C-alpha cells in the first residue's frame, strides 16, 4: 500500500520546506518593531517637554528562550510627576508577534498590553492596545488612542 499524503509524507515535506530559525534576524525585527513604536510615541508626545513632562529611552536586558539574552530599549514617559513605562516583554508571545507592557511605575495594576501583529515577518504590522477589562479585543494604537489611554491612566488615583 502506498503512503502518499500520509503523516510521514506530510512531516517529511514540512522538514524540507522549513528554513532554520534565525535568532539574529528575529531579534533585529523585534528591536525594529519596538524602536519604531517608540519613535512614534516620541513624535506623538513631542509637545510633552514644553508642559514639564519627559520622555527617555532606557536600556534593558531581556532573555527569551529562542533569542537568548539581549538588550533592547524601553521608554519612560513622565507626566505630572508620574512615570509610565513602555516595557518590552518579548517577541515570542502566544497570539501575537510581540508584546510591550505599558504601566505606571509603582502601580502595575494601572496598565495595558501593547501587542504587535503581522502576517509577514518582513512587512510592517500594527500595534494594538489591550486593557485588563477586555483582553480579547484590541484597539489600534495611534496618536489619538495613545493620548486617550495615557489620559485614562493618568486619571487613576
C-alpha positions as CSV (number, residue, x, y, z in Angstrom):
1,X,0.0,0.0,0.0
2,X,1.5,3.4,-1.0
3,X,2.0,6.0,1.7
4,X,1.0,9.0,-0.4
5,X,-0.2,12.0,1.6
6,X,0.1,10.2,4.9
7,X,1.5,11.6,8.2
8,X,5.1,10.6,7.3
9,X,4.9,12.3,3.9
10,X,3.5,15.5,5.5
11,X,6.1,15.6,8.2
12,X,9.0,15.0,5.8
13,X,7.6,17.7,3.5
14,X,7.5,20.2,6.4
15,X,11.1,19.4,7.3
16,X,12.2,20.2,3.7
17,X,10.1,23.4,3.5
18,X,11.0,24.9,6.8
19,X,14.0,27.2,6.9
20,X,16.1,27.1,10.1
21,X,15.2,29.7,12.7
22,X,17.5,32.7,12.5
23,X,17.6,34.2,16.0
24,X,19.7,37.2,14.9
25,X,17.2,38.1,12.3
26,X,14.2,37.6,14.7
27,X,16.0,39.9,17.3
28,X,16.6,42.6,14.7
29,X,12.9,42.5,13.7
30,X,11.8,42.8,17.4
31,X,14.2,45.7,18.0
32,X,12.9,47.4,14.9
33,X,9.3,46.9,15.7
34,X,9.7,48.2,19.3
35,X,12.1,51.0,18.2
36,X,9.6,52.1,15.5
37,X,6.8,52.3,18.1
38,X,9.0,54.3,20.5
39,X,9.9,56.7,17.7
40,X,6.1,57.2,17.0
41,X,5.4,57.8,20.7
42,X,8.3,60.3,20.9
43,X,6.9,62.1,17.9
44,X,3.3,62.0,19.1
45,X,4.3,63.3,22.6
46,X,6.9,65.8,21.3
47,X,4.9,68.6,22.9
48,X,5.3,67.0,26.4
49,X,8.6,68.6,27.5
50,X,7.1,72.0,27.0
51,X,4.5,71.0,29.6
52,X,7.0,69.8,32.1
53,X,7.0,66.2,31.1
54,X,9.8,64.0,30.0
55,X,10.4,61.1,27.5
56,X,13.5,59.0,27.7
57,X,14.8,55.7,26.4
58,X,16.1,53.2,28.9
59,X,18.4,50.2,28.1
60,X,17.0,46.9,29.3
61,X,18.4,43.3,29.3
62,X,15.9,40.6,28.5
63,X,16.1,36.8,27.9
64,X,13.9,34.7,25.7
65,X,14.3,31.0,25.1
66,X,14.6,31.5,21.3
67,X,16.6,34.7,21.3
68,X,18.8,34.2,24.3
69,X,19.9,37.2,26.4
70,X,19.7,40.6,24.6
71,X,19.5,44.3,25.1
72,X,16.5,46.4,24.0
73,X,15.2,49.9,24.7
74,X,12.3,50.7,26.9
75,X,10.6,54.0,27.0
76,X,9.8,56.1,30.2
77,X,7.3,58.9,29.9
78,X,6.9,61.2,32.9
79,X,3.8,63.3,33.2
80,X,2.9,65.4,36.3
81,X,5.5,63.6,38.4
82,X,4.1,60.2,37.5
83,X,6.1,57.7,35.4
84,X,4.6,55.5,32.7
85,X,6.9,52.7,31.3
86,X,6.7,51.1,27.9
87,X,8.4,47.7,28.8
88,X,9.2,45.3,26.0
89,X,8.4,41.9,27.4
90,X,9.1,39.7,24.4
91,X,8.9,38.9,20.7
92,X,7.7,35.4,21.2
93,X,4.3,35.5,22.8
94,X,1.2,33.4,22.4
95,X,-1.3,35.0,20.0
96,X,0.9,37.9,18.8
97,X,4.3,38.8,17.3
98,X,5.5,40.9,20.2
99,X,4.4,42.4,23.5
100,X,5.1,45.6,25.3
101,X,3.6,46.3,28.7
102,X,2.6,49.9,29.5
103,X,2.2,50.5,33.2
104,X,2.6,53.2,35.8
105,X,5.8,52.7,37.7
106,X,5.0,51.5,41.2
107,X,1.3,50.8,40.2
108,X,1.4,47.9,37.7
109,X,-2.3,47.4,38.1
110,X,-2.6,50.7,36.1
111,X,-1.6,49.0,32.9
112,X,-2.3,48.0,29.4
113,X,-0.8,45.5,26.9
114,X,0.5,46.6,23.6
115,X,0.5,43.7,21.1
116,X,2.2,43.6,17.7
117,X,0.5,41.7,14.9
118,X,1.9,40.9,11.4
119,X,1.1,38.2,8.8
120,X,4.5,38.6,7.1
121,X,7.7,39.0,9.3
122,X,9.3,41.1,6.5
123,X,6.5,43.7,6.2
124,X,5.2,46.2,8.9
125,X,2.4,45.1,11.0
126,X,0.3,47.0,13.6
127,X,0.2,47.6,17.3
128,X,-3.0,47.1,19.3
129,X,-3.9,48.2,22.8
130,X,-5.4,45.6,25.1
131,X,-6.8,46.6,28.5
132,X,-7.3,44.2,31.5
133,X,-11.1,44.8,31.2
134,X,-11.1,43.4,27.7
135,X,-8.0,41.4,26.6
136,X,-9.8,39.7,23.8
137,X,-10.4,42.7,21.5
138,X,-7.9,45.4,20.7
139,X,-7.9,49.0,19.7
140,X,-5.4,50.0,17.0
141,X,-2.6,52.1,18.6
142,X,-2.2,55.5,17.1
143,X,-1.7,59.1,18.3
144,X,-5.3,59.6,19.3
145,X,-5.7,56.2,21.1
146,X,-2.4,56.6,22.9
147,X,-3.5,60.1,24.1
148,X,-6.8,58.6,25.4
149,X,-5.0,55.7,27.0
150,X,-2.5,57.8,28.9
151,X,-5.3,60.2,29.9
152,X,-7.2,57.3,31.4
153,X,-4.1,56.0,33.1
154,X,-3.3,59.5,34.5
155,X,-6.9,59.8,35.8
156,X,-6.5,56.7,38.0
157,X,-5.7,57.9,41.6
